[in-house]
Amino acid sequence: MAMSRSSSWKEHRLMNRLEADGTSYTVDLVARKATGVEGWKVTIVFIPRDAGDEVESALPNAASTAEVRRLVRDLEGSEQKLREILREAAAQA
């Protein structure tokens, strides 16, 4: 599901519910144009469905809108990949 704020901001729902380590998350991919960045700055945001703090994981920049779409296709519904990204991001926080 793609959500949009403006042409310089793209948001895609990767999963409505991801269970990981006893917590349930909604997972979004956010891509935005940023000053000094060619293409799109990409972040995955894990939003707890109950209590807790959001966890964010920055991905490498995407060179084009097509690359953002490819990332969405690769990650959408991929529970194992998303759990790995979440655990890595939580360990770095």
N, C-alpha and C positions, 0 to 999 in steps of 0.2 A: 504494500500500500504506500503510495507516494504522497507525501504532504509537502506543501510548498509555502514559503514565506515571501520570497521574491525570486527574481531570476538569478540572484547571486547566492541563493541558499536552497539546498535540496535536502529533504529529510525522507528516509524510507524506513518503514517498519520491517525489521528482519524477523522478529518473533513476538507474538502476543504474550507468550508465557514460556520462560526458560527456567527450569528448576536446576539450581546449582548450590551445593553445600548448605542445604536446608532453607534456602531463600528462593523466592520466585521473582523473576525480573521480566519486564518488558524491554525489548532490545531494539534500538533505533540506530541507523547509520545516518550521520549528518555530514554533508559535504558543503563547504562554503568557499567562496572566493575570498581571499585575504590579501591585504597589502603586502607586497614583496614576495608573493607566492605565485608561480606560474601554474595555472590549472586550478585544482580544488584541494583544499585542506580537508582531510577526511578523519572523522572521529566516530567510534562506536560508543554509544551511551547505554549503560545498563541501569534501568530505573526500577528500584525495588517496588513490588506491588503492595507491600505492607509498610513496614518501618525500615529505616536504614538510609544510608547515604548512596547517592548515585555513584557509579564507577564509570570512568571514561578511559578509553584506550585510543590513542592517536595511531592512525595507520599512515603508511607512506602517502605522500601527495599523489593525487590522480591527475594525469596530464590533460584529460578531456572528459566531457560528459559521458562519452561511450565507455571510458574506463570506470567511471563511477557506476554505471549500469552493470558492467561486468562484475564489479565487487559485490553489488547487491545480489546478482544471480548466484555468485559463488557462496555467499554467506546466508542468504535467505533460507531459513528453516534448518540450517546446518548446526544442530545442537552441539555436537562434539567440538567443532571448530570454535563456536561461540563460547563454550565453557572454558576452553583453553585460553582464549583471549581474555576472558573475565578473570581467570585465576592469575594470569601473568600481570594484568593491570592491578589487581588487588594486592599482589605481592610487592609491587613497586610503590604503592601508595603509603 
